[in-house]
């Protein structure tokens, strides 16, 4: 049951919410480029059940697209922690790399930071001791998706600001939005994207360091158990 709840959380925070923001950016882009002088009919914002289902499906699919873009442009947590200039101390990195290479039966030089992380992560998974792994994974995915989707919203707002006549139609009046207001909103969105990017890097670092130190602890325990077994034998 817990695994299903965690999967649902990732679907919501990793795909649906960033996808919803990306869908808003596409709508703003279409409004700016195709119908820039048509006021947005805010008073008609009462979608039917079919429309809600379609919006949820589109947001979910857009979320996968956003994550794909994020995987292309937002990465490097493994190198940041386990690379030559990584945040984990050199001596500790070398111990972990040597121990992983010994268990895999390969040379130490063959282990790049990404392979080392993947082995360390899988080692703890196979031991069934995950700690906060799932929390770090879905939060990293959430902030990665939000970084990309908020950047898309910012670009869409800048496109909208190029054209005059931005307005929202209400039942009794039409509210016109100035370019200054749109630019201000774009700046705020850009700041939010920057904050999300920083949070993405933080949880990426948590994900990598958790896996690496869990591997060090679990592999050490395994060695001690094997030694005790030989002594008892």
Secondary structure as UniProt FT lines:
FT   HELIX           2..10
FT   HELIX           11..16
FT   HELIX           17..34
FT   TURN            36..37
FT   STRAND          40..41
FT   HELIX           42..44
FT   HELIX           49..73
FT   HELIX           77..82
FT   TURN            84..85
FT   HELIX           90..104
FT   HELIX           108..110
FT   HELIX           113..127
FT   TURN            131..132
FT   HELIX           133..162
FT   STRAND          167..169
FT   STRAND          174..176
FT   HELIX           179..232
//
